[in-house]
């Protein structure tokens, strides 16, 4: 489990406690700090007993930090817990580990809810990923990256994050793993992660435009028809904002 941190003191403790509170015992938690000055290092120090490895130094952004974490990992499976996210339940990693018991499965993902940044119980968007079909990647589909777990051997084979992408390196990496790399994923049909709103890709109109351009480049880089895929990628997000009763109740059950 890799957490990249930079001046995240307001949310970091929730994330660290969420990882430490998982019932699955075999968690190698790696925390990569980008040289925080806001008290994040003090929070990390308080939780050092539950952290396998900590590194603090200036980096070239979040994807560079995550690559450092991948390089330090020794476990069989790699996942990411961002400094402003939490698990939806204490058994989330148990569910992930269970899915990896099938040796043919190289990646695992689940659903995600976006929550109010000040009220983690208030769901504002439900991202139901759905079962994997390879052709969906050409239509802009991707699994929620904070729920995406991959066997370390595939990162060794296919590489980590392409840091030329400043916003969409996670998307390009997913395409490289699932489309170009042919890794077989398994879907867990429940909410695994609660993600605070306010991510960089949707923070402003220029960022949204840049994200779309980077998505286009990522699809082209992986040999996918890009223009239609980028358009569909944005359009298919709209239903996630509709608060269907069944979806909301599912999110509530996962958080219980």
Secondary structure, 3 states (H helix, E strand, C coil): CEEEECCCCCCHHHHHHHHHCCCCCCCCCEEEECCCCCCHHHHHHHCHHHCCEEEECCCCCHHHHHHHHHHHCCCCEECECCCCEEECCCCHHHHHHHHCCCCCCCEEEEEEEEEECCEEEEEEEEECCCCCCHHHHCCCCCCCHHHCEEEHHHHHHHCCCCCCCCCCHHHHHHHHHHHHCCCCEEEEEEEEEEEECCCHHHCCHHHHHHHHHHHHHHHHHCCCCHHHHHHHHHHCCHHHHCCCHHHHHHHHHHHC
